[in-house]
Amino acid sequence: MSGEQKTKAMGEQAKGKLKETAGHLTGNDRLTAEGRAEQAKGDARQAKEKTKDTFKH
């Protein structure tokens, strides 16, 4: 997994978790949903990179 892509994936996951938590604390369903979506995007990016690494070796 390239370092840059791994960092992006981890950043998206962390940012999404923060948004989700903030949404829960404030009762903002839209913010909670945005946070979950961002986490899913980070998970997908990470899975894509792991798949690329698997076929690379």
mmCIF entry with sequence, helices, sheets and N, C-alpha, C, O atoms, coordinates in Angstrom:
data_MODEL
# 
_entry.id   MODEL 
# 
_entity.id                         1 
_entity.type                       polymer 
_entity.pdbx_number_of_molecules   1 
# 
_entity_poly.entity_id                      1 
_entity_poly.type                           'polypeptide(L)' 
_entity_poly.nstd_linkage                   no 
_entity_poly.nstd_monomer                   no 
_entity_poly.pdbx_seq_one_letter_code       MSGEQKTKAMGEQAKGKLKETAGHLTGNDRLTAEGRAEQAKGDARQAKEKTKDTFKH 
_entity_poly.pdbx_seq_one_letter_code_can   MSGEQKTKAMGEQAKGKLKETAGHLTGNDRLTAEGRAEQAKGDARQAKEKTKDTFKH 
_entity_poly.pdbx_strand_id                 A 
# 
loop_
_entity_poly_seq.entity_id 
_entity_poly_seq.num 
_entity_poly_seq.mon_id 
_entity_poly_seq.hetero 
1 1  MET n 
1 2  SER n 
1 3  GLY n 
1 4  GLU n 
1 5  GLN n 
1 6  LYS n 
1 7  THR n 
1 8  LYS n 
1 9  ALA n 
1 10 MET n 
1 11 GLY n 
1 12 GLU n 
1 13 GLN n 
1 14 ALA n 
1 15 LYS n 
1 16 GLY n 
1 17 LYS n 
1 18 LEU n 
1 19 LYS n 
1 20 GLU n 
1 21 THR n 
1 22 ALA n 
1 23 GLY n 
1 24 HIS n 
1 25 LEU n 
1 26 THR n 
1 27 GLY n 
1 28 ASN n 
1 29 ASP n 
1 30 ARG n 
1 31 LEU n 
1 32 THR n 
1 33 ALA n 
1 34 GLU n 
1 35 GLY n 
1 36 ARG n 
1 37 ALA n 
1 38 GLU n 
1 39 GLN n 
1 40 ALA n 
1 41 LYS n 
1 42 GLY n 
1 43 ASP n 
1 44 ALA n 
1 45 ARG n 
1 46 GLN n 
1 47 ALA n 
1 48 LYS n 
1 49 GLU n 
1 50 LYS n 
1 51 THR n 
1 52 LYS n 
1 53 ASP n 
1 54 THR n 
1 55 PHE n 
1 56 LYS n 
1 57 HIS n 
# 
_struct_asym.id          A 
_struct_asym.entity_id   1 
# 
loop_
_struct_conf.conf_type_id 
_struct_conf.id 
_struct_conf.pdbx_PDB_helix_id 
_struct_conf.beg_label_comp_id 
_struct_conf.beg_label_asym_id 
_struct_conf.beg_label_seq_id 
_struct_conf.pdbx_beg_PDB_ins_code 
_struct_conf.end_label_comp_id 
_struct_conf.end_label_asym_id 
_struct_conf.end_label_seq_id 
_struct_conf.pdbx_end_PDB_ins_code 
_struct_conf.beg_auth_comp_id 
_struct_conf.beg_auth_asym_id 
_struct_conf.beg_auth_seq_id 
_struct_conf.end_auth_comp_id 
_struct_conf.end_auth_asym_id 
_struct_conf.end_auth_seq_id 
_struct_conf.pdbx_PDB_helix_class 
_struct_conf.details 
_struct_conf.pdbx_PDB_helix_length 
HELX_P HELX_P1 AA1 GLY A 3  ? THR A 26 ? GLY A 3  THR A 26 1 ? 24 
HELX_P HELX_P2 AA2 ASP A 29 ? LYS A 56 ? ASP A 29 LYS A 56 1 ? 28 
# 
_struct_conf_type.id          HELX_P 
_struct_conf_type.criteria    ? 
_struct_conf_type.reference   ? 
# 
loop_
_atom_site.group_PDB 
_atom_site.id 
_atom_site.type_symbol 
_atom_site.label_atom_id 
_atom_site.label_alt_id 
_atom_site.label_comp_id 
_atom_site.label_asym_id 
_atom_site.label_entity_id 
_atom_site.label_seq_id 
_atom_site.pdbx_PDB_ins_code 
_atom_site.Cartn_x 
_atom_site.Cartn_y 
_atom_site.Cartn_z 
_atom_site.occupancy 
_atom_site.B_iso_or_equiv 
_atom_site.pdbx_formal_charge 
_atom_site.auth_seq_id 
_atom_site.auth_comp_id 
_atom_site.auth_asym_id 
_atom_site.auth_atom_id 
_atom_site.pdbx_PDB_model_num 
ATOM 1   N N  . MET A 1 1  ? 0.857   -1.173  0.000  1.00 0.00 ? 1  MET A N  1 
ATOM 2   C CA . MET A 1 1  ? 0.000   0.000   0.000  1.00 0.00 ? 1  MET A CA 1 
ATOM 3   C C  . MET A 1 1  ? 0.896   1.226   0.000  1.00 0.00 ? 1  MET A C  1 
ATOM 4   O O  . MET A 1 1  ? 1.792   1.351   0.835  1.00 0.00 ? 1  MET A O  1 
ATOM 5   N N  . SER A 1 2  ? 0.656   2.112   -0.921 1.00 0.00 ? 2  SER A N  1 
ATOM 6   C CA . SER A 1 2  ? 1.497   3.299   -0.976 1.00 0.00 ? 2  SER A CA 1 
ATOM 7   C C  . SER A 1 2  ? 1.260   4.148   0.266  1.00 0.00 ? 2  SER A C  1 
ATOM 8   O O  . SER A 1 2  ? 0.145   4.232   0.782  1.00 0.00 ? 2  SER A O  1 
ATOM 9   N N  . GLY A 1 3  ? 2.316   4.763   0.722  1.00 0.00 ? 3  GLY A N  1 
ATOM 10  C CA . GLY A 1 3  ? 2.237   5.555   1.940  1.00 0.00 ? 3  GLY A CA 1 
ATOM 11  C C  . GLY A 1 3  ? 1.252   6.695   1.859  1.00 0.00 ? 3  GLY A C  1 
ATOM 12  O O  . GLY A 1 3  ? 0.534   6.979   2.818  1.00 0.00 ? 3  GLY A O  1 
ATOM 13  N N  . GLU A 1 4  ? 1.218   7.346   0.712  1.00 0.00 ? 4  GLU A N  1 
ATOM 14  C CA . GLU A 1 4  ? 0.320   8.493   0.545  1.00 0.00 ? 4  GLU A CA 1 
ATOM 15  C C  . GLU A 1 4  ? -1.146  8.056   0.587  1.00 0.00 ? 4  GLU A C  1 
ATOM 16  O O  . GLU A 1 4  ? -1.972  8.696   1.238  1.00 0.00 ? 4  GLU A O  1 
ATOM 17  N N  . GLN A 1 5  ? -1.457  6.981   -0.099 1.00 0.00 ? 5  GLN A N  1 
ATOM 18  C CA . GLN A 1 5  ? -2.834  6.496   -0.129 1.00 0.00 ? 5  GLN A CA 1 
ATOM 19  C C  . GLN A 1 5  ? -3.261  5.967   1.243  1.00 0.00 ? 5  GLN A C  1 
ATOM 20  O O  . GLN A 1 5  ? -4.409  6.138   1.654  1.00 0.00 ? 5  GLN A O  1 
ATOM 21  N N  . LYS A 1 6  ? -2.333  5.328   1.939  1.00 0.00 ? 6  LYS A N  1 
ATOM 22  C CA . LYS A 1 6  ? -2.636  4.814   3.269  1.00 0.00 ? 6  LYS A CA 1 
ATOM 23  C C  . LYS A 1 6  ? -2.944  5.971   4.212  1.00 0.00 ? 6  LYS A C  1 
ATOM 24  O O  . LYS A 1 6  ? -3.865  5.896   5.025  1.00 0.00 ? 6  LYS A O  1 
ATOM 25  N N  . THR A 1 7  ? -2.173  7.025   4.096  1.00 0.00 ? 7  THR A N  1 
ATOM 26  C CA . THR A 1 7  ? -2.394  8.207   4.929  1.00 0.00 ? 7  THR A CA 1 
ATOM 27  C C  . THR A 1 7  ? -3.748  8.840   4.621  1.00 0.00 ? 7  THR A C  1 
ATOM 28  O O  . THR A 1 7  ? -4.474  9.237   5.532  1.00 0.00 ? 7  THR A O  1 
ATOM 29  N N  . LYS A 1 8  ? -4.083  8.935   3.337  1.00 0.00 ? 8  LYS A N  1 
ATOM 30  C CA . LYS A 1 8  ? -5.389  9.497   2.958  1.00 0.00 ? 8  LYS A CA 1 
ATOM 31  C C  . LYS A 1 8  ? -6.524  8.661   3.531  1.00 0.00 ? 8  LYS A C  1 
ATOM 32  O O  . LYS A 1 8  ? -7.497  9.196   4.060  1.00 0.00 ? 8  LYS A O  1 
ATOM 33  N N  . ALA A 1 9  ? -6.388  7.336   3.419  1.00 0.00 ? 9  ALA A N  1 
ATOM 34  C CA . ALA A 1 9  ? -7.434  6.446   3.915  1.00 0.00 ? 9  ALA A CA 1 
ATOM 35  C C  . ALA A 1 9  ? -7.612  6.619   5.425  1.00 0.00 ? 9  ALA A C  1 
ATOM 36  O O  . ALA A 1 9  ? -8.734  6.724   5.920  1.00 0.00 ? 9  ALA A O  1 
ATOM 37  N N  . MET A 1 10 ? -6.500  6.645   6.141  1.00 0.00 ? 10 MET A N  1 
ATOM 38  C CA . MET A 1 10 ? -6.568  6.794   7.593  1.00 0.00 ? 10 MET A CA 1 
ATOM 39  C C  . MET A 1 10 ? -7.133  8.156   7.980  1.00 0.00 ? 10 MET A C  1 
ATOM 40  O O  . MET A 1 10 ? -7.884  8.268   8.949  1.00 0.00 ? 10 MET A O  1 
ATOM 41  N N  . GLY A 1 11 ? -6.771  9.188   7.223  1.00 0.00 ? 11 GLY A N  1 
ATOM 42  C CA . GLY A 1 11 ? -7.288  10.531  7.484  1.00 0.00 ? 11 GLY A CA 1 
ATOM 43  C C  . GLY A 1 11 ? -8.784  10.607  7.276  1.00 0.00 ? 11 GLY A C  1 
ATOM 44  O O  . GLY A 1 11 ? -9.498  11.215  8.074  1.00 0.00 ? 11 GLY A O  1 
ATOM 45  N N  . GLU A 1 12 ? -9.265  9.991   6.201  1.00 0.00 ? 12 GLU A N  1 
ATOM 46  C CA . GLU A 1 12 ? -10.701 9.984   5.939  1.00 0.00 ? 12 GLU A CA 1 
ATOM 47  C C  . GLU A 1 12 ? -11.452 9.225   7.027  1.00 0.00 ? 12 GLU A C  1 
ATOM 48  O O  . GLU A 1 12 ? -12.526 9.643   7.460  1.00 0.00 ? 12 GLU A O  1 
ATOM 49  N N  . GLN A 1 13 ? -10.881 8.113   7.460  1.00 0.00 ? 13 GLN A N  1 
ATOM 50  C CA . GLN A 1 13 ? -11.526 7.329   8.512  1.00 0.00 ? 13 GLN A CA 1 
ATOM 51  C C  . GLN A 1 13 ? -11.600 8.130   9.813  1.00 0.00 ? 13 GLN A C  1 
ATOM 52  O O  . GLN A 1 13 ? -12.637 8.147   10.477 1.00 0.00 ? 13 GLN A O  1 
ATOM 53  N N  . ALA A 1 14 ? -10.510 8.786   10.171 1.00 0.00 ? 14 ALA A N  1 
ATOM 54  C CA . ALA A 1 14 ? -10.473 9.565   11.412 1.00 0.00 ? 14 ALA A CA 1 
ATOM 55  C C  . ALA A 1 14 ? -11.415 10.757  11.342 1.00 0.00 ? 14 ALA A C  1 
ATOM 56  O O  . ALA A 1 14 ? -12.149 11.037  12.290 1.00 0.00 ? 14 ALA A O  1 
ATOM 57  N N  . LYS A 1 15 ? -11.390 11.454  10.216 1.00 0.00 ? 15 LYS A N  1 
ATOM 58  C CA . LYS A 1 15 ? -12.268 12.616  10.040 1.00 0.00 ? 15 LYS A CA 1 
ATOM 59  C C  . LYS A 1 15 ? -13.736 12.191  10.088 1.00 0.00 ? 15 LYS A C  1 
ATOM 60  O O  . LYS A 1 15 ? -14.576 12.874  10.676 1.00 0.00 ? 15 LYS A O  1 
ATOM 61  N N  . GLY A 1 16 ? -14.025 11.062  9.466  1.00 0.00 ? 16 GLY A N  1 
ATOM 62  C CA . GLY A 1 16 ? -15.391 10.551  9.486  1.00 0.00 ? 16 GLY A CA 1 
ATOM 63  C C  . GLY A 1 16 ? -15.835 10.185  10.885 1.00 0.00 ? 16 GLY A C  1 
ATOM 64  O O  . GLY A 1 16 ? -16.975 10.448  11.270 1.00 0.00 ? 16 GLY A O  1 
ATOM 65  N N  . LYS A 1 17 ? -14.942 9.580   11.649 1.00 0.00 ? 17 LYS A N  1 
ATOM 66  C CA . LYS A 1 17 ? -15.281 9.201   13.022 1.00 0.00 ? 17 LYS A CA 1 
ATOM 67  C C  . LYS A 1 17 ? -15.562 10.443  13.866 1.00 0.00 ? 17 LYS A C  1 
ATOM 68  O O  . LYS A 1 17 ? -16.481 10.452  14.685 1.00 0.00 ? 17 LYS A O  1 
ATOM 69  N N  . LEU A 1 18 ? -14.763 11.490  13.659 1.00 0.00 ? 18 LEU A N  1 
ATOM 70  C CA . LEU A 1 18 ? -14.999 12.737  14.397 1.00 0.00 ? 18 LEU A CA 1 
ATOM 71  C C  . LEU A 1 18 ? -16.355 13.340  14.052 1.00 0.00 ? 18 LEU A C  1 
ATOM 72  O O  . LEU A 1 18 ? -17.092 13.780  14.935 1.00 0.00 ? 18 LEU A O  1 
ATOM 73  N N  . LYS A 1 19 ? -16.678 13.358  12.754 1.00 0.00 ? 19 LYS A N  1 
ATOM 74  C CA . LYS A 1 19 ? -17.972 13.902  12.323 1.00 0.00 ? 19 LYS A CA 1 
ATOM 75  C C  . LYS A 1 19 ? -19.124 13.080  12.897 1.00 0.00 ? 19 LYS A C  1 
ATOM 76  O O  . LYS A 1 19 ? -20.119 13.628  13.370 1.00 0.00 ? 19 LYS A O  1 
ATOM 77  N N  . GLU A 1 20 ? -18.971 11.762  12.846 1.00 0.00 ? 20 GLU A N  1 
ATOM 78  C CA . GLU A 1 20 ? -20.030 10.894  13.368 1.00 0.00 ? 20 GLU A CA 1 
ATOM 79  C C  . GLU A 1 20 ? -20.248 11.140  14.860 1.00 0.00 ? 20 GLU A C  1 
ATOM 80  O O  . GLU A 1 20 ? -21.385 11.247  15.319 1.00 0.00 ? 20 GLU A O  1 
ATOM 81  N N  . THR A 1 21 ? -19.152 11.228  15.612 1.00 0.00 ? 21 THR A N  1 
ATOM 82  C CA . THR A 1 21 ? -19.242 11.474  17.052 1.00 0.00 ? 21 THR A CA 1 
ATOM 83  C C  . THR A 1 21 ? -19.869 12.833  17.336 1.00 0.00 ? 21 THR A C  1 
ATOM 84  O O  . THR A 1 21 ? -20.722 12.957  18.215 1.00 0.00 ? 21 THR A O  1 
ATOM 85  N N  . ALA A 1 22 ? -19.445 13.850  16.594 1.00 0.00 ? 22 ALA A N  1 
ATOM 86  C CA . ALA A 1 22 ? -20.019 15.190  16.773 1.00 0.00 ? 22 ALA A CA 1 
ATOM 87  C C  . ALA A 1 22 ? -21.510 15.171  16.458 1.00 0.00 ? 22 ALA A C  1 
ATOM 88  O O  . ALA A 1 22 ? -22.302 15.814  17.146 1.00 0.00 ? 22 ALA A O  1 
ATOM 89  N N  . GLY A 1 23 ? -21.890 14.437  15.423 1.00 0.00 ? 23 GLY A N  1 
ATOM 90  C CA . GLY A 1 23 ? -23.302 14.325  15.073 1.00 0.00 ? 23 GLY A CA 1 
ATOM 91  C C  . GLY A 1 23 ? -24.109 13.664  16.168 1.00 0.00 ? 23 GLY A C  1 
ATOM 92  O O  . GLY A 1 23 ? -25.223 14.092  16.470 1.00 0.00 ? 23 GLY A O  1 
ATOM 93  N N  . HIS A 1 24 ? -23.546 12.613  16.771 1.00 0.00 ? 24 HIS A N  1 
ATOM 94  C CA . HIS A 1 24 ? -24.239 11.948  17.880 1.00 0.00 ? 24 HIS A CA 1 
ATOM 95  C C  . HIS A 1 24 ? -24.392 12.887  19.070 1.00 0.00 ? 24 HIS A C  1 
ATOM 96  O O  . HIS A 1 24 ? -25.455 12.953  19.687 1.00 0.00 ? 24 HIS A O  1 
ATOM 97  N N  . LEU A 1 25 ? -23.324 13.610  19.386 1.00 0.00 ? 25 LEU A N  1 
ATOM 98  C CA . LEU A 1 25 ? -23.350 14.487  20.560 1.00 0.00 ? 25 LEU A CA 1 
ATOM 99  C C  . LEU A 1 25 ? -24.341 15.642  20.403 1.00 0.00 ? 25 LEU A C  1 
ATOM 100 O O  . LEU A 1 25 ? -24.986 16.059  21.365 1.00 0.00 ? 25 LEU A O  1 
ATOM 101 N N  . THR A 1 26 ? -24.447 16.147  19.182 1.00 0.00 ? 26 THR A N  1 
ATOM 102 C CA . THR A 1 26 ? -25.332 17.288  18.946 1.00 0.00 ? 26 THR A CA 1 
ATOM 103 C C  . THR A 1 26 ? -26.717 16.885  18.475 1.00 0.00 ? 26 THR A C  1 
ATOM 104 O O  . THR A 1 26 ? -27.610 17.726  18.369 1.00 0.00 ? 26 THR A O  1 
ATOM 105 N N  . GLY A 1 27 ? -26.899 15.600  18.191 1.00 0.00 ? 27 GLY A N  1 
ATOM 106 C CA . GLY A 1 27 ? -28.198 15.146  17.700 1.00 0.00 ? 27 GLY A CA 1 
ATOM 107 C C  . GLY A 1 27 ? -28.421 15.475  16.236 1.00 0.00 ? 27 GLY A C  1 
ATOM 108 O O  . GLY A 1 27 ? -29.559 15.488  15.766 1.00 0.00 ? 27 GLY A O  1 
ATOM 109 N N  . ASN A 1 28 ? -27.343 15.740  15.512 1.00 0.00 ? 28 ASN A N  1 
ATOM 110 C CA . ASN A 1 28 ? -27.425 16.116  14.102 1.00 0.00 ? 28 ASN A CA 1 
ATOM 111 C C  . ASN A 1 28 ? -27.287 14.858  13.239 1.00 0.00 ? 28 ASN A C  1 
ATOM 112 O O  . ASN A 1 28 ? -26.187 14.336  13.059 1.00 0.00 ? 28 ASN A O  1 
ATOM 113 N N  . ASP A 1 29 ? -28.411 14.382  12.712 1.00 0.00 ? 29 ASP A N  1 
ATOM 114 C CA . ASP A 1 29 ? -28.405 13.150  11.921 1.00 0.00 ? 29 ASP A CA 1 
ATOM 115 C C  . ASP A 1 29 ? -27.625 13.305  10.618 1.00 0.00 ? 29 ASP A C  1 
ATOM 116 O O  . ASP A 1 29 ? -26.978 12.360  10.168 1.00 0.00 ? 29 ASP A O  1 
ATOM 117 N N  . ARG A 1 30 ? -27.681 14.481  10.015 1.00 0.00 ? 30 ARG A N  1 
ATOM 118 C CA . ARG A 1 30 ? -26.973 14.715  8.756  1.00 0.00 ? 30 ARG A CA 1 
ATOM 119 C C  . ARG A 1 30 ? -25.464 14.590  8.960  1.00 0.00 ? 30 ARG A C  1 
ATOM 120 O O  . ARG A 1 30 ? -24.774 13.974  8.148  1.00 0.00 ? 30 ARG A O  1 
ATOM 121 N N  . LEU A 1 31 ? -24.963 15.166  10.029 1.00 0.00 ? 31 LEU A N  1 
ATOM 122 C CA . LEU A 1 31 ? -23.531 15.102  10.334 1.00 0.00 ? 31 LEU A CA 1 
ATOM 123 C C  . LEU A 1 31 ? -23.108 13.667  10.660 1.00 0.00 ? 31 LEU A C  1 
ATOM 124 O O  . LEU A 1 31 ? -22.022 13.234  10.276 1.00 0.00 ? 31 LEU A O  1 
ATOM 125 N N  . THR A 1 32 ? -23.953 12.949  11.355 1.00 0.00 ? 32 THR A N  1 
ATOM 126 C CA . THR A 1 32 ? -23.666 11.548  11.662 1.00 0.00 ? 32 THR A CA 1 
ATOM 127 C C  . THR A 1 32 ? -23.558 10.742  10.373 1.00 0.00 ? 32 THR A C  1 
ATOM 128 O O  . THR A 1 32 ? -22.642 9.935   10.217 1.00 0.00 ? 32 THR A O  1 
ATOM 129 N N  . ALA A 1 33 ? -24.483 10.958  9.459  1.00 0.00 ? 33 ALA A N  1 
ATOM 130 C CA . ALA A 1 33 ? -24.478 10.238  8.184  1.00 0.00 ? 33 ALA A CA 1 
ATOM 131 C C  . ALA A 1 33 ? -23.255 10.607  7.348  1.00 0.00 ? 33 ALA A C  1 
ATOM 132 O O  . ALA A 1 33 ? -22.645 9.738   6.724  1.00 0.00 ? 33 ALA A O  1 
ATOM 133 N N  . GLU A 1 34 ? -22.899 11.877  7.333  1.00 0.00 ? 34 GLU A N  1 
ATOM 134 C CA . GLU A 1 34 ? -21.701 12.310  6.603  1.00 0.00 ? 34 GLU A CA 1 
ATOM 135 C C  . GLU A 1 34 ? -20.457 11.615  7.168  1.00 0.00 ? 34 GLU A C  1 
ATOM 136 O O  . GLU A 1 34 ? -19.585 11.183  6.414  1.00 0.00 ? 34 GLU A O  1 
ATOM 137 N N  . GLY A 1 35 ? -20.385 11.513  8.472  1.00 0.00 ? 35 GLY A N  1 
ATOM 138 C CA . GLY A 1 35 ? -19.253 10.862  9.119  1.00 0.00 ? 35 GLY A CA 1 
ATOM 139 C C  . GLY A 1 35 ? -19.161 9.398   8.740  1.00 0.00 ? 35 GLY A C  1 
ATOM 140 O O  . GLY A 1 35 ? -18.076 8.890   8.458  1.00 0.00 ? 35 GLY A O  1 
ATOM 141 N N  . ARG A 1 36 ? -20.288 8.727   8.732  1.00 0.00 ? 36 ARG A N  1 
ATOM 142 C CA . ARG A 1 36 ? -20.293 7.312   8.344  1.00 0.00 ? 36 ARG A CA 1 
ATOM 143 C C  . ARG A 1 36 ? -19.876 7.146   6.888  1.00 0.00 ? 36 ARG A C  1 
ATOM 144 O O  . ARG A 1 36 ? -19.135 6.223   6.552  1.00 0.00 ? 36 ARG A O  1 
ATOM 145 N N  . ALA A 1 37 ? -20.350 8.037   6.031  1.00 0.00 ? 37 ALA A N  1 
ATOM 146 C CA . ALA A 1 37 ? -19.999 7.969   4.607  1.00 0.00 ? 37 ALA A CA 1 
ATOM 147 C C  . ALA A 1 37 ? -18.502 8.185   4.410  1.00 0.00 ? 37 ALA A C  1 
ATOM 148 O O  . ALA A 1 37 ? -17.870 7.500   3.607  1.00 0.00 ? 37 ALA A O  1 
ATOM 149 N N  . GLU A 1 38 ? -17.946 9.130   5.140  1.00 0.00 ? 38 GLU A N  1 
ATOM 150 C CA . GLU A 1 38 ? -16.515 9.389   5.018  1.00 0.00 ? 38 GLU A CA 1 
ATOM 151 C C  . GLU A 1 38 ? -15.681 8.212   5.509  1.00 0.00 ? 38 GLU A C  1 
ATOM 152 O O  . GLU A 1 38 ? -14.643 7.890   4.929  1.00 0.00 ? 38 GLU A O  1 
ATOM 153 N N  . GLN A 1 39 ? -16.136 7.581   6.567  1.00 0.00 ? 39 GLN A N  1 
ATOM 154 C CA . GLN A 1 39 ? -15.435 6.390   7.056  1.00 0.00 ? 39 GLN A CA 1 
ATOM 155 C C  . GLN A 1 39 ? -15.486 5.279   6.015  1.00 0.00 ? 39 GLN A C  1 
ATOM 156 O O  . GLN A 1 39 ? -14.497 4.579   5.796  1.00 0.00 ? 39 GLN A O  1 
ATOM 157 N N  . ALA A 1 40 ? -16.627 5.121   5.382  1.00 0.00 ? 40 ALA A N  1 
ATOM 158 C CA . ALA A 1 40 ? -16.776 4.088   4.357  1.00 0.00 ? 40 ALA A CA 1 
ATOM 159 C C  . ALA A 1 40 ? -15.866 4.379   3.162  1.00 0.00 ? 40 ALA A C  1 
ATOM 160 O O  . ALA A 1 40 ? -15.294 3.466   2.567  1.00 0.00 ? 40 ALA A O  1 
ATOM 161 N N  . LYS A 1 41 ? -15.744 5.645   2.825  1.00 0.00 ? 41 LYS A N  1 
ATOM 162 C CA . LYS A 1 41 ? -14.855 6.031   1.730  1.00 0.00 ? 41 LYS A CA 1 
ATOM 163 C C  . LYS A 1 41 ? -13.405 5.680   2.073  1.00 0.00 ? 41 LYS A C  1 
ATOM 164 O O  . LYS A 1 41 ? -12.669 5.173   1.226  1.00 0.00 ? 41 LYS A O  1 
ATOM 165 N N  . GLY A 1 42 ? -13.006 5.946   3.297  1.00 0.00 ? 42 GLY A N  1 
ATOM 166 C CA . GLY A 1 42 ? -11.656 5.595   3.739  1.00 0.00 ? 42 GLY A CA 1 
ATOM 167 C C  . GLY A 1 42 ? -11.441 4.088   3.753  1.00 0.00 ? 42 GLY A C  1 
ATOM 168 O O  . GLY A 1 42 ? -10.374 3.601   3.378  1.00 0.00 ? 42 GLY A O  1 
ATOM 169 N N  . ASP A 1 43 ? -12.459 3.356   4.186  1.00 0.00 ? 43 ASP A N  1 
ATOM 170 C CA . ASP A 1 43 ? -12.365 1.893   4.189  1.00 0.00 ? 43 ASP A CA 1 
ATOM 171 C C  . ASP A 1 43 ? -12.216 1.360   2.770  1.00 0.00 ? 43 ASP A C  1 
ATOM 172 O O  . ASP A 1 43 ? -11.425 0.448   2.526  1.00 0.00 ? 43 ASP A O  1 
ATOM 173 N N  . ALA A 1 44 ? -12.969 1.923   1.839  1.00 0.00 ? 44 ALA A N  1 
ATOM 174 C CA . ALA A 1 44 ? -12.908 1.486   0.442  1.00 0.00 ? 44 ALA A CA 1 
ATOM 175 C C  . ALA A 1 44 ? -11.538 1.784   -0.162 1.00 0.00 ? 44 ALA A C  1 
ATOM 176 O O  . ALA A 1 44 ? -10.979 0.959   -0.885 1.00 0.00 ? 44 ALA A O  1 
ATOM 177 N N  . ARG A 1 45 ? -11.006 2.953   0.136  1.00 0.00 ? 45 ARG A N  1 
ATOM 178 C CA . ARG A 1 45 ? -9.677  3.314   -0.375 1.00 0.00 ? 45 ARG A CA 1 
ATOM 179 C C  . ARG A 1 45 ? -8.626  2.344   0.168  1.00 0.00 ? 45 ARG A C  1 
ATOM 180 O O  . ARG A 1 45 ? -7.733  1.910   -0.559 1.00 0.00 ? 45 ARG A O  1 
ATOM 181 N N  . GLN A 1 46 ? -8.743  2.016   1.438  1.00 0.00 ? 46 GLN A N  1 
ATOM 182 C CA . GLN A 1 46 ? -7.787  1.109   2.059  1.00 0.00 ? 46 GLN A CA 1 
ATOM 183 C C  . GLN A 1 46 ? -7.901  -0.292  1.441  1.00 0.00 ? 46 GLN A C  1 
ATOM 184 O O  . GLN A 1 46 ? -6.885  -0.931  1.168  1.00 0.00 ? 46 GLN A O  1 
ATOM 185 N N  . ALA A 1 47 ? -9.103  -0.759  1.227  1.00 0.00 ? 47 ALA A N  1 
ATOM 186 C CA . ALA A 1 47 ? -9.309  -2.077  0.621  1.00 0.00 ? 47 ALA A CA 1 
ATOM 187 C C  . ALA A 1 47 ? -8.756  -2.120  -0.799 1.00 0.00 ? 47 ALA A C  1 
ATOM 188 O O  . ALA A 1 47 ? -8.158  -3.116  -1.207 1.00 0.00 ? 47 ALA A O  1 
ATOM 189 N N  . LYS A 1 48 ? -8.955  -1.039  -1.550 1.00 0.00 ? 48 LYS A N  1 
ATOM 190 C CA . LYS A 1 48 ? -8.443  -0.965  -2.922 1.00 0.00 ? 48 LYS A CA 1 
ATOM 191 C C  . LYS A 1 48 ? -6.927  -1.074  -2.932 1.00 0.00 ? 48 LYS A C  1 
ATOM 192 O O  . LYS A 1 48 ? -6.358  -1.808  -3.741 1.00 0.00 ? 48 LYS A O  1 
ATOM 193 N N  . GLU A 1 49 ? -6.279  -0.353  -2.044 1.00 0.00 ? 49 GLU A N  1 
ATOM 194 C CA . GLU A 1 49 ? -4.823  -0.384  -1.987 1.00 0.00 ? 49 GLU A CA 1 
ATOM 195 C C  . GLU A 1 49 ? -4.296  -1.749  -1.557 1.00 0.00 ? 49 GLU A C  1 
ATOM 196 O O  . GLU A 1 49 ? -3.275  -2.211  -2.064 1.00 0.00 ? 49 GLU A O  1 
ATOM 197 N N  . LYS A 1 50 ? -4.990  -2.392  -0.624 1.00 0.00 ? 50 LYS A N  1 
ATOM 198 C CA . LYS A 1 50 ? -4.565  -3.725  -0.200 1.00 0.00 ? 50 LYS A CA 1 
ATOM 199 C C  . LYS A 1 50 ? -4.699  -4.721  -1.349 1.00 0.00 ? 50 LYS A C  1 
ATOM 200 O O  . LYS A 1 50 ? -3.850  -5.596  -1.515 1.00 0.00 ? 50 LYS A O  1 
ATOM 201 N N  . THR A 1 51 ? -5.756  -4.590  -2.137 1.00 0.00 ? 51 THR A N  1 
ATOM 202 C CA . THR A 1 51 ? -5.952  -5.466  -3.294 1.00 0.00 ? 51 THR A CA 1 
ATOM 203 C C  . THR A 1 51 ? -4.851  -5.241  -4.314 1.00 0.00 ? 51 THR A C  1 
ATOM 204 O O  . THR A 1 51 ? -4.310  -6.199  -4.867 1.00 0.00 ? 51 THR A O  1 
ATOM 205 N N  . LYS A 1 52 ? -4.517  -3.995  -4.565 1.00 0.00 ? 52 LYS A N  1 
ATOM 206 C CA . LYS A 1 52 ? -3.433  -3.688  -5.505 1.00 0.00 ? 52 LYS A CA 1 
ATOM 207 C C  . LYS A 1 52 ? -2.121  -4.292  -5.029 1.00 0.00 ? 52 LYS A C  1 
ATOM 208 O O  . LYS A 1 52 ? -1.363  -4.839  -5.829 1.00 0.00 ? 52 LYS A O  1 
ATOM 209 N N  . ASP A 1 53 ? -1.847  -4.197  -3.728 1.00 0.00 ? 53 ASP A N  1 
ATOM 210 C CA . ASP A 1 53 ? -0.611  -4.763  -3.166 1.00 0.00 ? 53 ASP A CA 1 
ATOM 211 C C  . ASP A 1 53 ? -0.584  -6.282  -3.312 1.00 0.00 ? 53 ASP A C  1 
ATOM 212 O O  . ASP A 1 53 ? 0.461   -6.868  -3.596 1.00 0.00 ? 53 ASP A O  1 
ATOM 213 N N  . THR A 1 54 ? -1.732  -6.910  -3.118 1.00 0.00 ? 54 THR A N  1 
ATOM 214 C CA . THR A 1 54 ? -1.809  -8.362  -3.216 1.00 0.00 ? 54 THR A CA 1 
ATOM 215 C C  . THR A 1 54 ? -1.434  -8.827  -4.613 1.00 0.00 ? 54 THR A C  1 
ATOM 216 O O  . THR A 1 54 ? -0.672  -9.782  -4.765 1.00 0.00 ? 54 THR A O  1 
ATOM 217 N N  . PHE A 1 55 ? -1.959  -8.163  -5.631 1.00 0.00 ? 55 PHE A N  1 
ATOM 218 C CA . PHE A 1 55 ? -1.666  -8.564  -7.007 1.00 0.00 ? 55 PHE A CA 1 
ATOM 219 C C  . PHE A 1 55 ? -0.288  -8.122  -7.471 1.00 0.00 ? 55 PHE A C  1 
ATOM 220 O O  . PHE A 1 55 ? 0.259   -8.670  -8.428 1.00 0.00 ? 55 PHE A O  1 
ATOM 221 N N  . LYS A 1 56 ? 0.265   -7.139  -6.794 1.00 0.00 ? 56 LYS A N  1 
ATOM 222 C CA . LYS A 1 56 ? 1.593   -6.638  -7.141 1.00 0.00 ? 56 LYS A CA 1 
ATOM 223 C C  . LYS A 1 56 ? 2.675   -7.660  -6.786 1.00 0.00 ? 56 LYS A C  1 
ATOM 224 O O  . LYS A 1 56 ? 3.668   -7.805  -7.500 1.00 0.00 ? 56 LYS A O  1 
ATOM 225 N N  . HIS A 1 57 ? 2.468   -8.361  -5.676 1.00 0.00 ? 57 HIS A N  1 
ATOM 226 C CA . HIS A 1 57 ? 3.480   -9.312  -5.195 1.00 0.00 ? 57 HIS A CA 1 
ATOM 227 C C  . HIS A 1 57 ? 3.213   -10.612 -5.786 1.00 0.00 ? 57 HIS A C  1 
ATOM 228 O O  . HIS A 1 57 ? 3.939   -11.570 -5.523 1.00 0.00 ? 57 HIS A O  1 
# 
